[in-house]
Amino acid sequence: MPHISFSSNLKLLSTAPLFSKLKPFSFLPKPKPFLKPNHCFSTISCAWKNNTRRRSPFLPQRRRSGSTGREEEKEKEKEKEKERSLNMEEKREEKEGMVGGGFNKRRAEGRDKNDKPRSLGLKTRKLNPVNTICYVQILGTGMDTQDTSPSVLLFFDRQRFIFNAGEGLQRFCTEHKIKLSKIDHMFLTRVCSETAGGLPGLLLTLAGMGEEGMSVNIWGPSDLKYLVDAMRSFIPNAAMVHTHSFGDTQSNSGAAVSSFEDGKFVDPIVVIDDEVVRLSAIPLRPSQSRGSAVKPGDVAVIYVCELPEIKGKFDKDKAESLGLRAGPKYRELQLGNSVMSDTLNIMVHPSDVLDPSLPGPIVLLVDCPTQSHMQELLALQALNCYYVDSSDHSRDGSKSVNCIIHMGPSSVTKHADYQEWMKKFGSAQHIMAGHEMKNMEIPILKSSSRISSRLNYLCPNLFPAPGFWSFQHINSPEPNVACEEIKSRSQCESISAENLLKFHLRPLSQLGLDRSLVPSSLNYKQTVSELVSEIPEIVDAAKNVSQFWQNPTGGKPLMHQEDDNIVMVEEPWINEASCSLKANMELREGEVSIDDIPRVNHIQKEGVDLNADHIPPCLENITREDMEVVLLGTGSSQPSKYRNVSSIFVNLFSKGSLLLDCGEGTLAQLKRRFGVEGADSAVKSLICIWISHIHADHHTGLARVLALRCQLLMDVPHEPLLVIGPRPLKRFLDAYSRLEDLDMQFLDCRHTTEASFDGLVDSHDKNEGSSLRNVKKMETRDGRAETSSSNPLESTLFAQGSRMQSYWKRPGSPIDTVMTLPVLVRLKEVLSEAGLEALYSVPVIHCPQAFGVVLKAAERINSMGKAIPGWKLVYSGDTRPCQTLIDASSGATVLIHEATFEDSMEEEAIARNHSTTKEAVGVGASADAYRIILTHFSQRYPKIPVFDETHMHRTCIAFDLMSVNAADLHVLPKVVPHLKVLFRNEMIVDESDDLLDSVVYQ
């Protein structure tokens, strides 16, 4: 039997206290024809302030007496007074939490006020059934990158529904000015990373809106519970979501219990029925699972949206002839009620005075992901009443479908059987929203594509992605031969979905397609032409930048100047810089001082940084096939029009690759940088993914990348992918793995600090595993295990006995050691095969279990037999300037450091435990890093951050899709002045966009 359950006021970090008793369907105020009497609902209701259950908003409201109302008012006053006192206490604690002006200790310990729970009620809007505007619209997320499912917006003038929330949805909404605060309901056609990858970020965005945040209703098959359970690991108490599941019920073991029986009719499940729309769901299971347990993630859903019929026009002459006087009875008849004639002794019925009603439009959203689902779809009886040649259709009267949006892949929708099934709907408009190759030519995010094109024109070496793809440049798999054969057969007439394509449902005079908002085509040539017209100086700037890559030695590799036998290649701009030393390189008043950064020891107060142009020995004989850093996301908090959230792809070419952080949209960014097939190769080449901390803007793209890798390597022998991250991330991945196979092996960041890693692995190497036996023998009298005090497992930057110790439970227990040691040994082997000497996590100051990371390449031997030290890459993650990171970055070849705020916002940086631009540069100077790349900019700087050029003698600003090859590091800072030419009209802070308060993500 189909089952529907409601979760009202379900807060993701809650421990849901109680399930209410199942109640018969008869409690609803109005019976639903599509629901059988034996259908049942279960209600989860959590109340946070007084631990009492709230009445479900789906139940009829009871009338309250006046005394009860007065008591409620008193309770509300008490709550307000309590809240005021709490706010005062929070402000006092916040001031106490600022440690010496260096960082916010309360935030670093995870005690900031933003994690306190809220009670957000369901949004209610006054509907307008008479003059309602209604249409469905394609939201083209993933159309150009084929990484996620497109979304569909069902729009009413006072209600908004969205179907599917793949990665990139909120960035898309920002680009096209779709207000997320107006969304009332979200529906998932499946529960997987392809359709729900953008949901965590979306919930966090809604939680940060306004003073109280916003809530949203989420509907989906019973697998939705797995996703909600997984998100509890990192969604804060401030976020609120009301979940509603339907379909197969879950057994105690977690397996799905089928509610479908062969040969039996299954009614659609009505999920919404109000004055403006009736929305039903029809679960769709793969055919091979009949009679067996359905695996989580296998259930798809067909949604049926039916608008109410439009009443016929009231005929006043007929009413008068039947003895009715103008007045309230006219209204009653229009509402469908019969009335008594005023002058005649007869009953007047609505049909006597109203013209025939017009049937309401009907829209179907069909997600048929596989051919096994298609077999079930073809046999589905619940849709019989919508087929034009069905006996059910003629018996029930006219019930014609106006529009069907097909969301399945083309490998299914182009199948001959599927095409025949489409013809059963008669003249319905079919819109094919599955991935189509031609849509890849039109970027969905035009703003960022335009920026990419401009950057590519200025400096193609650092910005190889053109921003726009053409068919000849799209590297994608060859078309399926089976699909080509089907094309020759009879197909149902349909159109391909386009971004922002509309199908109007109301008013009826506009019924049909509307392409007025479909973006016009734009290509690279047009973008460059606009740029040259807007900034004529950019032509000379591009020529100057190209000179930086002209090697006077005829393309020979760079050489380090160490003795007379080695010649150093001097770039032309080095002499030029020395000639204009005073103008360009002199440190002005206000430069970073020693006092600005905690324990900063190497920042020069006067003169020029003489090491800025000194090429380190590790870059001697470096080639373009050694290492490249691709910055996939350079923004903070939430995706914006121009910057995605944090992700860095470290390309080791033939030796593999790594991801440092994996924010939402990482896969799409890989495809924008490398193309479809190139991105698939990049994902398959991954040897490790490292996550800095649990904030959502650093890891919500992880599940999609892992699921794709598992799919790509399904038929190839391979090892699980190593994922290194904070311990709370493991809870998310373990819970999510019940929904989709992620094929990964987790390792806690605390085990990969230099002391922990070396201590455990060296012990294993020396004793060949004897350390495991010794650990097992170390037990106290009460049976609890303990580790040797000599084991170097310190992994925190706070002194022993400090409050932070209770939040960072350090590794070292025998159970931890036994489970972790084999993974650490494998990590060491994987790194060695990739030409890396080490990967170390470094504790930093941001939130509990926040880390930076150090990558060290192994030594190389040059043609003369000389050992060349390996390069060193350091990534800060999110952090305040701290000594542990400075020490770990000592002598780094590249330091990628967050620079969330401009220099004038130091107080904000301290409060949020982030860094300013000057502080980030100061960390690099203190560590004597050869090159510093600034990233993780606040989204208040939409295109380019505010920075002081006097700090940039060894520093560069990061942009999305920027690719920094190790062979290009020597020219990196010289590009910065030309970037200012490109963005000369953009060097102002954009305060116009409604940006999140950084509480949610940061």
DAVENPE-V880176 format. One record per pair of residues at least 4 apart in sequence whose ideal C-beta (glycine too) atoms are under 7 Angstrom apart, sorted by the first residue. I is the first residue (numbers start at 0). J is the second residue. If there is no record, write none. Layout:
((I,J) (I,J))
This chain:
((0,37) (0,258) (1,38) (1,245) (1,246) (1,258) (1,265) (1,268) (1,282) (2,245) (2,246) (2,248) (2,258) (3,38) (3,40) (3,245) (3,268) (4,40) (4,41) (4,244) (5,40) (5,42) (5,55) (5,57) (5,243) (6,43) (6,241) (6,242) (6,243) (7,42) (7,43) (7,44) (7,55) (7,56) (7,241) (8,44) (8,45) (8,53) (8,241) (9,13) (9,15) (9,43) (9,45) (9,240) (9,241) (9,242) (10,45) (10,47) (10,116) (10,236) (10,239) (11,227) (11,230) (11,231) (11,234) (11,238) (11,240) (12,231) (12,234) (12,235) (12,236) (13,45) (15,43) (15,45) (16,45) (17,52) (18,41) (18,43) (19,41) (19,42) (19,44) (21,39) (21,41) (22,26) (22,40) (23,39) (24,34) (24,36) (24,38) (24,39) (26,58) (27,31) (28,59) (31,269) (31,272) (33,266) (33,267) (33,269) (33,279) (34,38) (34,266) (34,269) (35,266) (42,55) (44,52) (44,53) (44,55) (46,50) (46,51) (46,52) (46,53) (47,116) (47,118) (48,78) (48,118) (54,58) (56,121) (63,67) (63,68) (65,69) (66,70) (67,71) (68,72) (69,73) (70,74) (71,75) (72,76) (73,77) (74,78) (75,79) (76,80) (77,81) (78,82) (79,83) (80,84) (81,85) (82,86) (83,87) (84,88) (85,89) (86,90) (87,91) (88,92) (89,93) (89,112) (90,94) (91,95) (92,96) (92,105) (93,105) (96,103) (96,104) (96,105) (97,103) (97,909) (98,102) (98,104) (100,909) (101,597) (101,879) (102,107) (102,844) (102,879) (102,909) (102,912) (103,107) (103,909) (103,910) (103,912) (104,108) (105,110) (105,111) (106,111) (106,846) (106,912) (107,844) (107,845) (107,846) (107,912) (108,802) (108,803) (108,806) (108,847) (109,806) (109,846) (109,847) (113,235) (113,237) (113,998) (114,235) (114,236) (114,237) (115,236) (116,236) (117,211) (117,212) (117,237) (117,239) (119,211) (119,212) (119,214) (119,239) (121,214) (121,241) (122,183) (122,214) (124,157) (124,158) (125,157) (126,157) (126,158) (126,273) (126,274) (126,275) (127,131) (127,156) (127,157) (128,274) (128,275) (128,307) (131,155) (131,156) (131,275) (131,505) (132,155) (132,156) (132,505) (133,154) (133,155) (133,306) (133,504) (133,505) (134,154) (134,501) (134,502) (134,503) (134,504) (135,151) (135,152) (135,153) (135,362) (135,402) (135,404) (135,502) (136,152) (136,154) (136,499) (136,500) (136,501) (137,149) (137,151) (137,432) (137,496) (137,497) (137,498) (137,499) (137,500) (138,149) (138,150) (138,151) (138,152) (138,171) (139,149) (139,443) (139,498) (139,499) (140,147) (140,149) (140,150) (140,165) (140,167) (140,168) (140,171) (140,443) (141,145) (141,146) (141,147) (141,148) (141,149) (141,165) (141,167) (142,149) (142,438) (142,443) (142,498) (143,438) (143,439) (143,441) (143,442) (143,443) (144,667) (144,670) (144,671) (145,434) (145,675) (146,166) (146,666) (146,667) (146,670) (147,165) (147,166) (147,167) (147,193) (147,196) (148,163) (148,165) (148,193) (148,194) (148,406) (149,406) (149,432) (149,496) (150,161) (150,162) (150,163) (150,164) (150,165) (150,168) (151,162) (151,163) (151,364) (151,404) (152,159) (152,161) (153,160) (153,304) (154,159) (155,275) (158,183) (158,275) (159,181) (159,182) (159,183) (160,183) (160,184) (160,186) (161,182) (161,185) (162,186) (162,188) (162,302) (162,364) (163,187) (163,188) (163,194) (164,168) (164,185) (164,195) (164,197) (164,198) (164,201) (165,193) (165,194) (165,196) (165,197) (166,196) (166,197) (166,663) (166,664) (166,667) (166,700) (166,703) (167,171) (167,197) (167,664) (167,667) (168,172) (168,197) (168,201) (169,173) (169,179) (169,197) (169,200) (169,201) (169,204) (169,637) (169,638) (170,174) (170,444) (170,638) (170,643) (170,664) (171,175) (171,443) (172,177) (172,179) (173,639) (173,640) (174,444) (174,446) (174,640) (175,499) (179,201) (179,204) (179,205) (180,208) (180,213) (182,215) (183,216) (184,216) (184,218) (185,215) (185,216) (185,217) (186,218) (186,219) (186,302) (187,194) (187,195) (187,219) (187,223) (188,194) (188,299) (188,300) (188,364) (188,366) (188,406) (189,194) (189,296) (189,299) (189,366) (189,368) (190,195) (190,219) (190,220) (190,222) (190,223) (190,225) (190,226) (190,296) (190,738) (191,195) (191,296) (191,738) (191,739) (192,196) (192,702) (192,703) (192,706) (192,739) (195,226) (196,663) (196,702) (196,703) (197,201) (197,663) (198,202) (199,203) (199,230) (199,234) (199,695) (199,699) (200,204) (200,637) (200,663) (200,695) (200,699) (201,205) (202,206) (202,234) (202,238) (202,240) (203,207) (203,234) (203,238) (203,695) (203,999) (203,1000) (204,637) (204,995) (204,999) (205,212) (205,213) (205,215) (206,212) (206,237) (206,238) (206,239) (206,999) (207,212) (207,995) (207,996) (207,998) (207,999) (208,212) (208,213) (212,237) (212,239) (214,239) (214,240) (214,241) (215,240) (216,241) (216,243) (217,223) (217,240) (217,241) (217,242) (217,243) (218,243) (218,270) (219,223) (219,244) (220,244) (220,245) (220,246) (220,282) (220,298) (220,300) (221,244) (221,245) (221,246) (221,247) (221,248) (221,249) (221,255) (222,295) (222,296) (222,298) (222,738) (223,227) (223,242) (223,244) (224,228) (224,244) (225,229) (225,295) (225,734) (225,737) (225,738) (226,230) (226,738) (227,231) (227,242) (228,734) (229,731) (229,734) (229,735) (230,234) (232,727) (232,730) (232,731) (232,734) (233,693) (233,695) (233,727) (233,731) (234,238) (243,270) (245,268) (245,270) (245,280) (246,282) (246,298) (247,255) (247,256) (247,257) (247,258) (247,282) (247,293) (247,298) (248,256) (248,258) (249,253) (249,255) (250,254) (250,256) (253,737) (254,292) (255,292) (255,293) (257,293) (259,265) (259,284) (261,289) (264,380) (265,380) (265,381) (266,381) (267,279) (267,280) (267,281) (267,303) (267,381) (268,279) (268,280) (269,277) (269,279) (270,278) (270,279) (270,280) (271,276) (271,278) (272,277) (276,304) (276,306) (277,305) (278,302) (278,304) (279,303) (280,300) (280,302) (281,300) (281,301) (281,303) (281,379) (281,381) (282,298) (282,300) (283,299) (283,300) (283,301) (283,367) (283,372) (283,375) (283,376) (284,288) (284,293) (284,297) (284,298) (284,375) (285,297) (285,369) (285,371) (285,372) (285,375) (286,371) (286,374) (286,375) (287,371) (288,293) (288,297) (293,297) (293,298) (295,737) (295,738) (296,738) (296,739) (299,366) (299,367) (299,368) (299,372) (300,366) (301,363) (301,364) (301,365) (302,364) (303,361) (303,363) (304,361) (304,362) (305,359) (305,361) (306,359) (306,360) (306,504) (306,505) (307,359) (308,356) (308,357) (308,358) (308,359) (309,356) (309,357) (309,359) (309,507) (310,333) (310,353) (310,356) (311,353) (311,354) (311,355) (311,356) (312,354) (313,329) (313,333) (313,352) (313,353) (314,318) (314,352) (314,353) (314,354) (315,319) (316,320) (317,321) (317,351) (317,352) (318,323) (318,329) (318,352) (319,323) (321,340) (321,343) (321,345) (321,347) (321,351) (321,352) (322,340) (322,341) (322,342) (322,343) (323,328) (323,340) (323,341) (323,347) (324,341) (325,329) (327,331) (328,332) (328,338) (329,333) (330,334) (331,336) (331,338) (332,336) (332,338) (332,347) (332,349) (332,352) (332,353) (335,349) (337,346) (337,347) (337,348) (337,349) (338,347) (339,346) (340,345) (340,347) (347,351) (347,352) (349,353) (357,507) (358,397) (358,398) (360,401) (360,504) (360,510) (361,398) (361,399) (361,400) (361,401) (362,401) (362,402) (362,504) (363,400) (363,403) (364,404) (364,406) (365,403) (365,405) (365,406) (365,407) (366,406) (366,407) (367,372) (367,373) (367,376) (367,407) (367,411) (368,372) (368,407) (368,408) (369,411) (370,374) (370,411) (370,414) (372,376) (373,377) (373,411) (373,414) (373,416) (373,417) (374,378) (375,379) (376,420) (377,416) (377,420) (382,386) (383,389) (383,391) (384,389) (384,391) (384,392) (384,395) (384,398) (385,392) (385,398) (385,400) (385,424) (386,392) (386,423) (386,424) (387,392) (387,423) (387,424) (387,425) (388,423) (390,394) (391,395) (392,398) (399,425) (400,424) (400,427) (401,427) (401,428) (401,510) (402,427) (402,428) (402,430) (402,502) (403,424) (403,427) (403,429) (404,430) (404,432) (405,412) (405,429) (405,430) (405,431) (405,432) (405,433) (406,432) (406,433) (407,411) (407,412) (407,433) (408,433) (408,434) (409,413) (409,433) (409,434) (409,435) (409,482) (410,479) (410,482) (411,417) (412,417) (412,431) (412,433) (413,482) (413,485) (414,418) (414,485) (415,419) (415,485) (415,488) (416,420) (417,421) (418,490) (418,491) (421,429) (421,491) (422,491) (428,502) (428,512) (429,491) (429,493) (430,494) (430,496) (431,493) (431,495) (431,496) (432,496) (435,495) (436,475) (439,468) (439,473) (440,468) (440,469) (440,470) (441,498) (441,518) (441,520) (442,448) (442,466) (442,467) (443,498) (444,448) (445,449) (445,518) (445,521) (446,450) (446,640) (446,641) (447,451) (447,640) (447,641) (447,959) (448,452) (448,466) (448,467) (449,453) (449,466) (449,526) (450,454) (450,641) (450,942) (451,455) (451,462) (451,464) (451,465) (451,466) (451,960) (452,456) (452,465) (452,466) (452,467) (452,523) (452,526) (452,527) (453,457) (453,526) (453,530) (453,981) (454,458) (454,462) (454,958) (455,459) (455,462) (455,463) (455,464) (455,465) (455,466) (456,527) (456,530) (456,541) (457,537) (457,540) (457,541) (457,544) (457,977) (457,981) (458,462) (458,544) (458,974) (459,463) (460,548) (460,967) (461,961) (461,962) (461,963) (461,967) (461,974) (462,960) (462,961) (463,962) (464,671) (464,672) (464,960) (465,523) (466,523) (466,526) (467,522) (467,523) (468,472) (468,473) (473,674) (473,675) (474,674) (474,675) (474,676) (474,677) (475,675) (475,676) (476,676) (478,482) (478,483) (480,484) (481,485) (482,486) (496,500) (497,514) (497,517) (498,517) (498,518) (499,516) (499,517) (499,518) (500,514) (500,517) (501,513) (501,516) (502,511) (502,512) (503,509) (503,510) (503,511) (503,513) (504,510) (521,525) (521,526) (523,527) (524,528) (525,529) (526,530) (527,531) (528,532) (529,533) (530,534) (530,537) (531,535) (531,537) (531,538) (534,980) (534,981) (534,983) (536,540) (536,980) (537,541) (537,980) (537,981) (538,542) (539,543) (540,544) (540,977) (540,980) (541,545) (543,977) (544,974) (544,977) (546,571) (547,570) (547,572) (547,970) (547,973) (548,970) (550,554) (550,555) (550,568) (551,571) (552,568) (555,568) (556,620) (556,621) (556,622) (557,568) (557,614) (557,618) (557,619) (557,621) (557,969) (558,565) (558,566) (558,567) (558,568) (558,619) (559,565) (559,567) (559,614) (559,615) (559,616) (559,618) (559,619) (560,565) (560,567) (561,565) (561,616) (567,614) (569,573) (570,969) (570,970) (571,575) (572,576) (572,973) (573,577) (573,612) (574,578) (575,579) (576,583) (576,584) (576,612) (579,583) (580,584) (580,585) (580,607) (581,585) (584,607) (584,952) (585,607) (586,590) (586,603) (586,605) (586,606) (586,949) (587,949) (590,604) (590,949) (591,595) (591,602) (591,917) (591,920) (591,921) (591,924) (592,602) (592,604) (593,599) (593,602) (595,599) (595,917) (595,918) (595,921) (596,880) (596,918) (596,921) (596,922) (596,925) (597,880) (597,881) (597,882) (598,882) (599,885) (599,921) (599,925) (600,925) (601,924) (601,925) (601,927) (602,921) (602,924) (602,925) (603,608) (608,924) (608,952) (608,953) (610,927) (611,952) (611,953) (614,618) (614,969) (615,892) (615,929) (616,867) (616,868) (617,867) (617,868) (617,869) (617,870) (617,892) (618,965) (618,968) (619,861) (619,867) (620,861) (620,867) (621,625) (621,965) (621,966) (622,966) (623,964) (623,966) (624,652) (625,965) (626,649) (626,651) (626,856) (626,870) (626,965) (627,650) (627,962) (627,963) (627,964) (627,965) (628,647) (628,649) (628,893) (628,963) (629,648) (629,650) (629,672) (629,962) (630,647) (630,934) (630,957) (630,959) (630,961) (631,643) (631,646) (631,647) (631,648) (631,665) (631,668) (631,669) (631,959) (631,960) (632,642) (632,643) (632,644) (632,645) (632,646) (632,662) (632,664) (632,665) (632,668) (632,959) (633,642) (633,934) (633,935) (633,936) (633,957) (633,958) (633,959) (634,638) (634,639) (634,642) (634,643) (634,644) (634,936) (634,938) (635,696) (635,899) (635,935) (635,936) (635,937) (635,938) (635,1001) (636,696) (636,938) (636,995) (636,997) (636,1000) (636,1001) (637,644) (637,696) (637,938) (637,995) (637,1000) (638,643) (638,644) (638,663) (638,664) (639,938) (639,941) (640,941) (641,941) (641,942) (642,936) (642,938) (642,959) (643,662) (643,664) (643,668) (643,959) (644,662) (644,663) (644,664) (644,696) (645,660) (645,662) (645,696) (645,697) (645,935) (646,658) (646,660) (646,661) (646,662) (646,665) (646,668) (646,700) (647,659) (647,660) (647,874) (647,895) (648,656) (648,658) (648,669) (648,681) (649,656) (649,657) (649,659) (649,854) (649,872) (650,656) (651,655) (651,656) (651,833) (651,834) (654,833) (654,834) (655,684) (655,685) (655,686) (655,833) (656,681) (656,684) (656,685) (656,686) (657,685) (657,686) (657,687) (657,689) (658,685) (658,688) (659,689) (659,852) (659,874) (660,690) (660,691) (660,697) (660,698) (661,665) (661,688) (661,690) (661,698) (661,700) (661,701) (661,704) (662,696) (662,697) (662,698) (662,699) (662,700) (663,699) (663,700) (664,668) (664,700) (665,669) (665,700) (665,704) (666,670) (666,678) (666,700) (666,703) (666,704) (666,707) (667,671) (668,672) (668,959) (668,960) (669,673) (669,678) (669,681) (670,674) (670,675) (670,678) (671,960) (672,960) (673,677) (673,678) (673,681) (674,678) (675,679) (676,680) (677,681) (678,682) (679,683) (679,711) (680,684) (682,704) (682,707) (682,708) (682,711) (683,708) (683,711) (683,712) (685,708) (685,720) (686,829) (686,833) (687,721) (687,723) (687,829) (688,701) (688,720) (688,722) (689,723) (689,852) (690,697) (690,698) (690,701) (690,723) (690,724) (690,725) (690,728) (691,697) (691,849) (691,850) (691,851) (691,876) (691,877) (692,697) (692,725) (692,845) (692,846) (692,848) (692,849) (692,850) (692,876) (692,877) (693,725) (693,727) (693,728) (693,848) (694,846) (694,1000) (694,1001) (695,699) (695,1000) (696,1000) (698,724) (698,728) (700,704) (701,705) (702,706) (702,735) (702,739) (702,741) (703,707) (704,708) (705,709) (705,720) (705,741) (705,742) (705,743) (706,710) (706,739) (706,741) (707,711) (708,712) (708,720) (708,742) (709,713) (709,740) (709,741) (709,742) (712,717) (719,742) (719,743) (719,744) (720,742) (720,743) (721,744) (721,746) (721,826) (721,829) (722,732) (722,743) (722,744) (722,745) (723,746) (723,748) (723,751) (724,728) (724,748) (725,748) (725,848) (726,747) (726,848) (727,731) (728,732) (729,733) (729,745) (730,734) (731,735) (732,736) (732,741) (732,743) (732,745) (735,739) (735,741) (736,740) (736,741) (744,822) (746,750) (746,751) (746,819) (746,822) (746,826) (747,810) (748,840) (748,848) (748,850) (749,755) (749,794) (749,809) (749,810) (750,755) (750,756) (750,810) (750,819) (750,823) (751,755) (751,756) (751,838) (751,839) (751,840) (752,756) (752,794) (752,839) (752,840) (752,842) (753,757) (753,839) (754,758) (754,791) (754,792) (754,793) (754,794) (755,759) (755,792) (755,794) (755,810) (756,760) (756,823) (756,839) (757,761) (758,762) (758,790) (758,791) (758,792) (759,763) (759,816) (759,820) (759,823) (760,764) (760,823) (760,824) (760,827) (761,765) (762,766) (762,770) (763,768) (763,770) (763,820) (763,824) (766,770) (769,773) (770,774) (771,775) (771,817) (771,820) (772,776) (773,777) (774,786) (774,813) (774,816) (774,817) (775,813) (777,784) (777,785) (777,786) (777,787) (777,813) (778,782) (778,783) (778,784) (779,783) (779,785) (784,812) (784,813) (786,790) (786,811) (786,812) (786,813) (790,811) (792,809) (792,810) (792,811) (794,809) (794,810) (794,842) (795,803) (795,804) (795,807) (795,809) (795,842) (796,842) (796,881) (796,883) (797,801) (797,803) (797,804) (799,804) (800,804) (803,807) (806,847) (807,847) (807,848) (810,815) (810,819) (811,815) (811,816) (812,816) (813,817) (814,818) (815,819) (816,820) (819,823) (820,824) (821,825) (822,826) (823,827) (824,828) (825,829) (826,830) (827,831) (828,832) (829,833) (830,835) (830,837) (830,838) (834,856) (834,857) (835,854) (835,855) (835,856) (835,857) (836,855) (836,856) (836,857) (836,869) (837,855) (838,852) (838,854) (839,852) (839,853) (840,850) (840,852) (841,850) (841,851) (841,852) (841,853) (841,883) (841,884) (841,887) (842,850) (842,883) (843,849) (843,850) (843,851) (843,875) (843,876) (843,878) (843,881) (843,883) (843,884) (844,878) (844,879) (844,881) (844,912) (845,849) (845,876) (845,877) (845,878) (845,879) (845,912) (846,912) (849,876) (849,877) (849,878) (850,876) (851,873) (851,874) (851,875) (851,876) (851,878) (851,884) (851,887) (852,874) (853,871) (853,873) (853,887) (854,872) (855,869) (855,871) (856,869) (856,870) (857,869) (858,866) (858,867) (858,868) (858,869) (859,867) (859,869) (860,864) (860,866) (861,865) (861,867) (870,892) (870,965) (871,890) (871,891) (871,892) (872,892) (872,893) (873,887) (873,888) (873,891) (873,894) (873,895) (874,895) (875,884) (875,895) (875,896) (875,897) (877,897) (877,913) (877,935) (877,1001) (878,884) (878,897) (878,914) (879,912) (879,913) (879,914) (880,914) (880,918) (880,921) (880,922) (882,886) (883,887) (884,888) (884,922) (885,922) (885,925) (885,926) (888,894) (888,922) (888,926) (888,928) (889,926) (889,927) (890,927) (891,926) (891,928) (891,929) (892,929) (892,930) (892,968) (893,930) (893,932) (893,968) (894,923) (894,926) (894,928) (894,931) (895,932) (895,934) (896,914) (896,919) (896,922) (896,923) (896,931) (896,933) (897,913) (897,914) (897,919) (897,934) (897,935) (898,914) (898,915) (898,916) (898,919) (898,933) (898,934) (898,935) (898,936) (898,944) (899,908) (899,913) (899,914) (899,935) (899,936) (899,937) (900,904) (900,907) (900,908) (900,913) (900,915) (900,937) (901,915) (901,916) (901,944) (901,945) (902,915) (902,916) (902,917) (902,947) (904,908) (904,915) (905,909) (905,915) (906,910) (907,911) (908,913) (908,914) (908,915) (911,997) (911,1001) (913,1001) (914,918) (914,919) (916,920) (916,933) (916,944) (916,946) (916,950) (917,921) (917,947) (917,950) (918,922) (919,923) (919,933) (920,924) (920,931) (920,950) (920,954) (921,925) (922,926) (923,928) (923,931) (923,953) (923,954) (929,953) (929,968) (930,953) (930,968) (930,971) (931,953) (931,954) (932,955) (932,957) (932,963) (933,954) (933,956) (933,957) (934,957) (936,940) (936,944) (938,994) (939,988) (939,989) (939,990) (939,994) (940,944) (940,945) (940,988) (941,989) (942,982) (942,985) (943,956) (943,978) (943,982) (943,985) (943,986) (944,956) (945,988) (946,950) (946,951) (946,956) (948,976) (950,954) (951,972) (951,975) (952,972) (953,972) (954,972) (955,971) (955,972) (955,974) (955,975) (956,975) (956,978) (957,961) (963,967) (963,968) (963,971) (967,971) (970,974) (974,978) (977,981) (978,982) (979,983) (979,986) (982,986) (995,999) (995,1000) (997,1001))
